[in-house]
């Protein structure tokens, strides 16, 4: 009798676990890499041209602007996933951004949207709803209108502006069904873009899905569905079929993984800050000035894990020390050259091996494989240290662990428990 009761209890626990645990695994794709026409080095050099705009956004000091403010300045990140909005569903390739919250997509009619963009048709969706300026959600955005409280006036839609790279768009805050196969998320809040001003070459053609930590992000809007957990895996540029995966929810995440705590910045609460304590090249712990890695919410200083920046950037004192130690150990006899964003390129005919780079964090040492440290040319015997110094401006205080250094790693963002983990995984 006792064993029978125990079996029933275990079965009940299993049913509860299965019914309350959820996971969705979606492929993600690189939006611009074409292995048949470009080498990995050429692709990275092209993509990294937009990194300074990205760094301007990540390092900007915001003390009084709402999280989803139109003051955000972004560059087009490099990864997209298949999603659909509306009833019946209208498909899009949405750009993923781990440092942004609000989703948005171009809607019909749209003034000066990129001509190649598919437009969302609100009139064709039976579940579409524009939000009014009286909606509490409207307060998360910098709106372009003043909202009257008079009940006698016609309700005014919540419209807002947002800067994106060298462009600005105006959008209507809206809700509709979001489909992330196999899941359907009802009443998902997003921006329905109505007009674009300025050049649109850096604007994602089919919209953006925010995976940040703020109130309008995917995790915040899905509540218990994904339980505040997601992960992504980015394959190497050497992979011909450049597709990885986005895994939503705690089920199926790697069991053998080490985590480091996430830090909270109330002025930039969307960003995934971690406490980096040092960097090693090979077995040498690089000496940097005291406080170089310090986290400071007031200035935005610290280190951010970001999928939209292409190559990792470090503030000048850190990068110069890292680069000098790397050069010392490589010891290229004919010296080093610069190429695009890279200032430490050398002949692989002279250098057989290169040292690994380790990022030291609280409770975690992230050893970067050589393929995450070097980028090679396919046309010449040339390799470059695939990192760079942060732009030299007044806000250059943030370090960024970028997508190239995250390739072939499963990066787990456990927002519910305020931690991020890394595990080796072939992401092809």
C-alpha positions as CSV (number, residue, x, y, z in Angstrom):
1,X,0.0,0.0,0.0
2,X,2.8,2.4,0.9
3,X,4.7,1.7,-2.4
4,X,1.4,2.2,-4.3
5,X,0.8,5.5,-2.6
6,X,4.4,6.5,-3.4
7,X,4.0,5.7,-7.1
8,X,0.8,7.7,-7.2
9,X,2.6,10.7,-5.6
10,X,5.5,10.5,-8.0
11,X,3.1,10.3,-11.0
12,X,1.2,13.3,-9.7
13,X,4.5,15.2,-9.3
14,X,5.5,14.3,-12.8
15,X,2.2,15.5,-14.2
16,X,2.5,18.8,-12.4
17,X,6.0,19.2,-13.6
18,X,5.1,18.5,-17.3
19,X,2.0,20.7,-17.1
20,X,3.9,23.7,-15.6
21,X,7.1,23.5,-17.6
22,X,7.3,24.8,-21.1
23,X,10.0,25.2,-23.8
24,X,10.1,26.5,-27.3
25,X,13.2,25.9,-29.5
26,X,13.4,28.2,-32.6
27,X,16.0,28.4,-35.3
28,X,17.8,31.8,-35.6
29,X,19.7,32.9,-38.7
30,X,22.4,35.3,-39.6
31,X,20.8,38.1,-41.7
32,X,23.8,39.1,-43.8
33,X,26.5,36.4,-43.9
34,X,26.8,34.6,-47.2
35,X,29.6,32.0,-47.0
36,X,29.7,31.5,-50.8
37,X,30.6,35.1,-51.5
38,X,32.4,36.4,-48.4
39,X,35.1,35.1,-46.2
40,X,34.5,35.1,-42.4
41,X,36.9,38.0,-42.1
42,X,35.2,40.1,-44.8
43,X,31.8,39.5,-43.1
44,X,33.0,40.5,-39.7
45,X,34.7,43.6,-41.0
46,X,31.5,44.6,-42.8
47,X,29.3,44.0,-39.8
48,X,31.7,45.6,-37.3
49,X,31.4,49.0,-39.1
50,X,28.1,49.6,-37.2
51,X,29.6,48.7,-33.8
52,X,30.3,52.3,-32.8
53,X,26.6,53.1,-33.1
54,X,25.8,50.1,-31.0
55,X,28.4,51.2,-28.4
56,X,27.0,54.7,-28.3
57,X,23.6,53.1,-27.3
58,X,25.1,50.7,-24.7
59,X,27.3,53.3,-23.1
60,X,25.0,56.3,-23.1
61,X,24.2,57.6,-19.6
62,X,20.4,57.7,-19.1
63,X,19.2,58.9,-15.7
64,X,15.6,60.0,-16.3
65,X,14.4,58.6,-19.6
66,X,12.0,55.6,-19.6
67,X,13.3,52.2,-20.5
68,X,11.5,52.0,-23.8
69,X,12.2,55.6,-24.6
70,X,12.6,57.0,-28.1
71,X,16.1,58.2,-27.1
72,X,17.5,54.7,-27.6
73,X,20.1,54.6,-30.4
74,X,20.7,51.2,-31.9
75,X,22.3,49.5,-34.9
76,X,20.9,46.6,-36.7
77,X,21.8,43.4,-34.9
78,X,22.8,40.4,-37.0
79,X,20.4,37.6,-36.1
80,X,16.8,37.0,-37.1
81,X,14.1,34.5,-36.3
82,X,10.8,33.5,-38.0
83,X,7.8,34.9,-36.2
84,X,4.3,35.9,-37.1
85,X,1.8,38.6,-35.9
86,X,-2.0,38.7,-36.3
87,X,-5.0,36.5,-37.0
88,X,-4.5,34.9,-39.5
89,X,-0.7,35.0,-38.9
90,X,1.4,37.3,-41.1
91,X,5.1,36.0,-41.2
92,X,8.2,38.2,-40.5
93,X,11.9,37.7,-39.9
94,X,12.4,39.7,-36.7
95,X,15.8,40.9,-35.6
96,X,16.8,39.7,-32.2
97,X,18.2,42.2,-29.7
98,X,19.2,41.3,-26.1
99,X,19.7,44.9,-25.2
100,X,16.3,46.2,-26.3
101,X,12.8,45.6,-25.0
102,X,10.0,46.8,-27.2
103,X,9.1,44.8,-30.3
104,X,8.2,46.7,-33.5
105,X,7.5,46.0,-37.2
106,X,6.6,48.1,-40.2
107,X,2.9,48.5,-40.7
108,X,0.6,49.5,-43.6
109,X,0.5,52.3,-44.4
110,X,4.1,53.3,-43.7
111,X,5.7,56.5,-45.1
112,X,9.3,55.9,-46.3
113,X,9.6,52.4,-44.9
114,X,12.2,50.4,-46.9
115,X,10.6,49.4,-50.1
116,X,11.7,45.8,-49.7
117,X,10.0,45.5,-46.3
118,X,6.9,43.3,-46.0
119,X,4.3,45.4,-44.2
120,X,2.0,44.2,-41.4
121,X,-1.6,44.7,-42.4
122,X,-3.6,45.7,-39.2
123,X,-6.8,45.7,-41.2
124,X,-6.3,42.0,-42.1
125,X,-5.9,40.9,-38.5
126,X,-9.1,40.2,-36.5
127,X,-7.1,40.3,-33.2
128,X,-5.3,43.7,-33.8
129,X,-5.9,46.5,-31.3
130,X,-4.2,50.0,-31.2
131,X,-3.7,51.1,-27.7
132,X,-5.0,54.5,-26.5
133,X,-2.8,57.2,-24.9
134,X,-4.7,56.6,-21.7
135,X,-3.2,53.0,-21.5
136,X,-0.8,52.5,-18.6
137,X,1.6,50.9,-21.1
138,X,1.9,54.2,-23.0
139,X,3.8,55.7,-20.1
140,X,6.8,53.4,-20.9
141,X,7.4,55.4,-24.1
142,X,8.3,58.9,-25.1
143,X,5.0,59.9,-26.8
144,X,4.5,62.4,-29.6
145,X,1.1,63.5,-28.4
146,X,-0.5,64.9,-25.3
147,X,-3.3,62.8,-23.9
148,X,-6.5,64.6,-22.8
149,X,-8.4,63.1,-19.9
150,X,-11.7,64.4,-21.1
151,X,-14.2,61.7,-21.7
152,X,-15.9,63.8,-24.3
153,X,-13.0,63.8,-26.7
154,X,-12.3,61.0,-29.2
155,X,-9.7,58.6,-27.8
156,X,-6.2,59.2,-29.1
157,X,-3.9,56.4,-30.1
158,X,-0.6,56.1,-28.2
159,X,2.1,57.1,-30.7
160,X,5.8,57.4,-29.9
161,X,9.1,58.1,-31.7
162,X,12.3,56.1,-31.5
163,X,15.8,56.7,-32.9
164,X,17.5,53.9,-34.7
165,X,21.0,54.4,-35.9
166,X,20.8,57.5,-38.2
167,X,17.0,57.2,-38.6
168,X,13.9,57.9,-36.6
169,X,10.6,56.2,-36.8
170,X,7.1,56.9,-35.4
171,X,4.9,54.0,-34.3
172,X,1.5,53.3,-32.8
173,X,1.6,51.2,-29.7
174,X,-0.5,48.1,-30.5
175,X,-1.4,44.6,-29.4
176,X,-2.0,41.5,-31.4
177,X,-1.2,37.7,-31.3
178,X,2.5,36.9,-31.6
179,X,3.4,33.4,-32.9
180,X,6.7,31.9,-32.0
181,X,6.2,28.3,-33.2
182,X,4.6,26.4,-31.6
183,X,3.5,29.1,-29.1
184,X,0.8,31.8,-29.6
185,X,1.1,34.8,-27.3
186,X,-2.1,36.8,-27.2
187,X,-2.3,40.6,-26.8
188,X,1.4,41.0,-27.3
189,X,2.4,44.7,-27.1
190,X,4.5,46.1,-29.9
191,X,5.1,49.2,-32.0
192,X,3.3,49.4,-35.4
193,X,5.7,51.6,-37.4
194,X,3.9,54.2,-39.5
195,X,6.7,56.4,-40.8
196,X,10.5,56.5,-41.0
197,X,12.7,59.6,-41.5
198,X,16.3,59.7,-42.4
199,X,18.3,56.8,-44.0
200,X,16.9,53.4,-43.5
201,X,19.8,51.2,-44.5
202,X,20.5,50.2,-40.8
203,X,16.9,49.7,-39.9
204,X,15.9,46.0,-39.6
205,X,13.7,45.4,-42.7
206,X,11.0,43.3,-41.0
207,X,11.1,44.5,-37.4
208,X,12.7,43.7,-34.1
209,X,12.0,41.5,-31.1
210,X,13.4,42.7,-27.8
211,X,14.9,40.2,-25.4
212,X,16.1,42.6,-22.8
213,X,15.2,42.7,-19.1
214,X,12.8,45.6,-19.1
215,X,9.0,45.7,-18.8
216,X,8.2,45.5,-22.5
217,X,10.5,42.6,-23.4
218,X,9.5,39.2,-24.5
219,X,10.2,37.7,-21.0
220,X,8.2,40.3,-19.2
221,X,5.2,40.0,-21.5
222,X,5.1,36.2,-21.4
223,X,5.1,35.9,-17.6
224,X,4.9,32.3,-16.5
225,X,5.0,30.8,-20.0
226,X,8.8,30.9,-20.2
227,X,9.5,31.5,-16.5
228,X,12.0,34.3,-17.1
229,X,14.5,32.0,-18.9
230,X,15.9,31.9,-22.5
231,X,19.1,30.9,-24.2
232,X,20.7,31.3,-27.6
233,X,23.5,29.6,-29.5
234,X,25.3,31.3,-32.3
235,X,27.3,29.1,-34.7
236,X,30.7,30.0,-36.1
237,X,31.2,32.1,-39.2
238,X,32.9,29.1,-40.7
239,X,29.6,27.3,-40.8
240,X,28.1,27.1,-44.3
241,X,24.5,26.9,-42.9
242,X,24.7,29.8,-40.5
243,X,21.8,29.0,-38.3
244,X,21.6,28.6,-34.5
245,X,18.8,28.4,-32.0
246,X,16.8,30.4,-29.5
247,X,15.4,28.3,-26.6
248,X,12.6,29.8,-24.6
249,X,11.8,28.5,-21.1
250,X,13.8,26.4,-18.6
251,X,13.1,23.0,-20.2
252,X,16.0,21.7,-22.3
253,X,18.6,24.2,-21.0
254,X,22.1,22.6,-20.4
255,X,22.4,20.9,-17.0
256,X,26.2,21.2,-16.9
257,X,26.6,24.9,-16.9
258,X,28.2,27.6,-14.7
259,X,26.5,30.8,-13.9
260,X,27.6,34.3,-12.9
261,X,25.2,36.8,-11.3
262,X,23.6,39.5,-13.3
263,X,24.0,43.1,-12.0
264,X,21.1,45.6,-12.0
265,X,21.5,49.1,-13.4
266,X,18.2,51.1,-12.7
267,X,19.1,53.6,-15.4
268,X,19.7,50.8,-18.0
269,X,17.6,48.0,-16.7
270,X,17.3,46.3,-20.1
271,X,21.0,45.5,-20.2
272,X,22.6,42.3,-19.0
273,X,25.5,43.5,-16.9
274,X,28.0,41.0,-15.4
275,X,30.8,41.5,-12.9
276,X,34.0,41.0,-14.8
277,X,37.0,40.8,-12.4
278,X,39.9,40.4,-14.9
279,X,41.3,39.0,-18.2
280,X,44.0,36.5,-18.8
281,X,46.0,35.8,-22.0
282,X,47.3,32.3,-21.9
283,X,48.3,31.8,-18.3
284,X,49.1,35.4,-17.7
285,X,46.7,37.5,-15.8
286,X,46.7,40.9,-17.5
287,X,47.5,43.9,-15.3
288,X,45.0,46.7,-15.7
289,X,44.6,49.9,-13.6
290,X,42.6,49.4,-10.4
291,X,38.8,49.9,-10.9
292,X,39.0,49.3,-14.7
293,X,36.2,46.8,-14.6
294,X,34.1,48.5,-11.9
295,X,30.4,48.5,-12.2
296,X,28.9,52.0,-11.8
297,X,25.1,52.4,-12.4
298,X,25.5,56.2,-12.3
299,X,27.8,56.3,-15.4
300,X,26.8,53.0,-17.0
301,X,30.3,51.7,-16.5
302,X,30.7,47.9,-16.4
303,X,30.5,44.9,-18.7
304,X,27.5,44.0,-20.8
305,X,26.7,40.7,-22.5
306,X,25.2,41.7,-25.9
307,X,24.2,39.8,-29.0
308,X,24.0,42.9,-31.3
309,X,27.6,44.0,-31.1
310,X,29.8,42.1,-33.4
311,X,33.2,42.1,-31.8
312,X,34.0,42.5,-28.1
313,X,35.1,46.0,-27.1
314,X,37.0,47.1,-24.0
315,X,37.8,50.5,-22.6
316,X,41.2,51.9,-23.5
317,X,43.2,50.8,-20.4
318,X,41.8,47.3,-20.5
319,X,42.2,46.8,-24.3
320,X,45.7,48.2,-24.5
321,X,46.9,45.9,-21.7
322,X,45.1,42.9,-23.3
323,X,46.5,43.6,-26.8
324,X,50.1,44.2,-25.6
325,X,50.1,40.9,-23.7
326,X,48.6,39.1,-26.7
327,X,51.2,40.5,-29.0
328,X,54.0,39.6,-26.6
329,X,52.9,36.0,-26.5
330,X,52.3,35.7,-30.2
331,X,55.7,37.3,-31.0
332,X,55.1,37.8,-34.7
333,X,58.6,38.5,-36.2
334,X,57.4,40.8,-39.0
335,X,55.2,42.8,-36.7
336,X,51.4,43.6,-36.7
337,X,49.1,45.4,-39.1
338,X,45.7,47.0,-38.8
339,X,42.6,46.0,-40.8
340,X,39.3,47.8,-40.3
341,X,38.4,47.6,-36.6
342,X,41.3,45.2,-35.9
343,X,44.8,46.5,-34.9
344,X,46.5,43.2,-34.2
345,X,46.8,41.3,-37.5
346,X,49.7,39.0,-38.2
347,X,50.9,36.4,-40.7
348,X,49.9,32.8,-39.8
349,X,52.9,31.6,-41.8
350,X,55.0,32.9,-38.9
351,X,52.8,32.0,-36.0
352,X,51.6,28.4,-35.5
353,X,49.5,28.9,-32.4
354,X,47.9,31.8,-30.5
355,X,47.1,32.0,-26.8
356,X,43.6,31.7,-25.5
357,X,41.8,34.6,-23.7
358,X,39.9,34.0,-20.5
359,X,37.3,36.4,-19.1
360,X,37.2,36.2,-15.3
361,X,33.7,36.8,-13.7
362,X,32.2,36.2,-10.3
363,X,32.0,32.4,-9.9
364,X,32.9,31.8,-13.5
365,X,36.0,31.8,-15.8
366,X,35.0,31.9,-19.5
367,X,37.8,30.5,-21.6
368,X,37.3,31.6,-25.1
369,X,38.4,29.0,-27.7
370,X,40.9,30.2,-30.3
371,X,38.2,30.4,-33.0
372,X,36.4,33.0,-30.7
373,X,39.6,35.0,-30.3
374,X,41.0,35.1,-33.8
375,X,39.4,35.8,-37.1
376,X,41.2,34.4,-40.2
377,X,41.3,35.5,-43.8
378,X,40.5,32.8,-46.4
379,X,42.5,34.6,-49.1
380,X,45.8,35.3,-47.4
381,X,47.8,33.8,-44.4
382,X,46.4,36.4,-42.1
383,X,44.7,36.3,-38.7
384,X,43.5,39.2,-36.4
385,X,42.8,39.5,-32.7
386,X,39.0,39.7,-33.0
387,X,38.5,42.4,-30.3
388,X,38.9,46.2,-30.2
389,X,39.0,49.3,-28.1
390,X,35.7,51.0,-27.3
391,X,35.2,54.3,-29.2
392,X,37.0,57.2,-27.8
393,X,34.2,59.5,-26.6
394,X,32.9,60.8,-23.3
395,X,30.6,57.9,-22.8
396,X,33.2,55.2,-23.6
397,X,32.9,53.5,-20.2
398,X,31.2,50.2,-21.1
399,X,32.9,46.9,-22.0
400,X,30.9,44.5,-24.2
401,X,31.1,40.7,-24.6
402,X,29.9,40.5,-28.2
403,X,28.5,37.9,-30.5
404,X,31.7,36.8,-32.1
405,X,33.1,35.8,-28.7
406,X,29.8,34.0,-27.9
407,X,29.8,31.7,-31.0
408,X,29.5,28.0,-30.3
409,X,28.4,28.7,-26.7
410,X,25.0,28.2,-25.2
411,X,24.3,31.5,-23.4
412,X,21.6,31.1,-20.8
413,X,19.9,34.2,-19.5
414,X,18.0,33.3,-16.3
415,X,16.4,36.6,-15.5
416,X,14.1,35.0,-12.9
417,X,17.2,34.1,-10.8
418,X,19.3,37.1,-12.0
419,X,22.1,35.1,-13.6
420,X,23.7,34.2,-16.9
421,X,25.5,31.0,-17.8
422,X,27.8,29.8,-20.6
423,X,28.3,26.2,-21.9
424,X,30.2,24.9,-24.8
425,X,27.9,23.7,-27.7
426,X,28.3,23.2,-31.4
427,X,25.5,25.5,-32.7
428,X,25.3,24.5,-36.3
